[in-house]
Amino acid sequence: MAADTVDAAIVGAGILGLAHAYALARRGRSVVVFERSSQAAGASVRNFGMIWPIGQPAGRMHDMALGSRAAWVELLTAARLPYFPTGSLHLAYRADEAAVAREFCLVIRASG
Ligand SMILES: Cc1cc2nc3c(=O)[nH]c(=O)nc-3n(C[C@H](O)[C@H](O)[C@H](O)COP(=O)(O)OP(=O)(O)OC[C@H]3O[C@@H](n4cnc5c(N)ncnc54)[C@H](O)[C@@H]3O)c2cc1C
């Protein structure tokens, strides 16, 4: 640590901790992140890694998810890390699953 005091201390260097640290640093705040492991080992490096702003209710939450996606793309581009804007394919095996998918399409189209 370069300083004795900081504006914010964050525990955990998973995606949530790092996202908060990044957002604060972008606002000019000094931040320290405490991580108990010597290398990334939490949920953030073990799961699928989809940047997938669906499943959020229309309005504020969906807007926030789109903002999060934009931040990811900005970071990945700056870090020269690959990402694949492929969309996603959802298979409905049963009629009730297809009904949910159709309802989702209606809702999402209506909300833009
Ligand atoms: C199967 C599966 C698939 C998923 N797929 C996706 C996906 O495609 N897209 C997506 O956006 N989300 C996905 N998620 C969800 C996502 O992985 C998690 O919501 C997210 O990674 C949680 O991040 P986190 O920072 O809270 O936790 P973590 O990544 O687990 O980070 C927590 C960190 O805190 C550290 N820590 C804990 N306690 C202390 C302490 N006392 N002192 C210091 N350090 C500490 C840990 O060592 C760890 O590094 C998936 C989840 C699952 C289970």
The ligand as a Gaussian input file, in Angstrom:
#p B3LYP/6-31G(d) Opt

LIG

0 1
 C      -22.654000     -22.362000     -12.290000
 C      -22.657000     -20.851000     -12.270000
 C      -22.543000     -20.159000     -13.476000
 C      -22.516000     -18.766000     -13.477000
 N      -22.395000     -18.119000     -14.664000
 C      -22.381000     -16.782000     -14.701000
 C      -22.260000     -16.092000     -15.920000
 O      -22.177000     -16.697000     -16.973000
 N      -22.283000     -14.729000     -15.906000
 C      -22.385000     -14.026000     -14.730000
 O      -22.397000     -12.784000     -14.763000
 N      -22.494000     -14.663000     -13.538000
 C      -22.486000     -16.002000     -13.503000
 N      -22.602000     -16.653000     -12.294000
 C      -22.663000     -15.859000     -11.076000
 C      -21.291000     -15.278000     -10.758000
 O      -20.265000     -16.252000     -10.953000
 C      -21.280000     -14.791000      -9.309000
 O      -22.449000     -14.052000      -9.028000
 C      -20.089000     -13.883000      -9.081000
 O      -18.890000     -14.466000      -9.568000
 C      -19.958000     -13.586000      -7.611000
 O      -18.849000     -12.713000      -7.484000
 P      -18.297000     -12.336000      -6.057000
 O      -17.244000     -11.297000      -6.285000
 O      -19.438000     -11.993000      -5.160000
 O      -17.721000     -13.692000      -5.461000
 P      -16.267000     -14.435000      -5.712000
 O      -15.845000     -14.408000      -7.143000
 O      -16.422000     -15.772000      -5.068000
 O      -15.278000     -13.539000      -4.922000
 C      -15.252000     -13.466000      -3.522000
 C      -13.806000     -13.279000      -3.139000
 O      -13.762000     -12.876000      -1.781000
 C      -12.660000     -13.533000      -1.187000
 N      -12.908000     -13.516000       0.250000
 C      -13.961000     -14.070000       0.900000
 N      -13.883000     -13.831000       2.204000
 C      -12.750000     -13.103000       2.392000
 C      -12.134000     -12.546000       3.534000
 N      -12.661000     -12.687000       4.762000
 N      -10.994000     -11.834000       3.356000
 C      -10.437000     -11.665000       2.118000
 N      -10.988000     -12.191000       1.000000
 C      -12.138000     -12.890000       1.140000
 C      -12.652000     -14.901000      -1.815000
 O      -11.387000     -15.521000      -1.708000
 C      -12.989000     -14.567000      -3.273000
 O      -11.852000     -14.325000      -4.078000
 C      -22.608000     -18.053000     -12.255000
 C      -22.721000     -18.744000     -11.051000
 C      -22.735000     -20.138000     -11.047000
 C      -22.817000     -20.859000      -9.714000

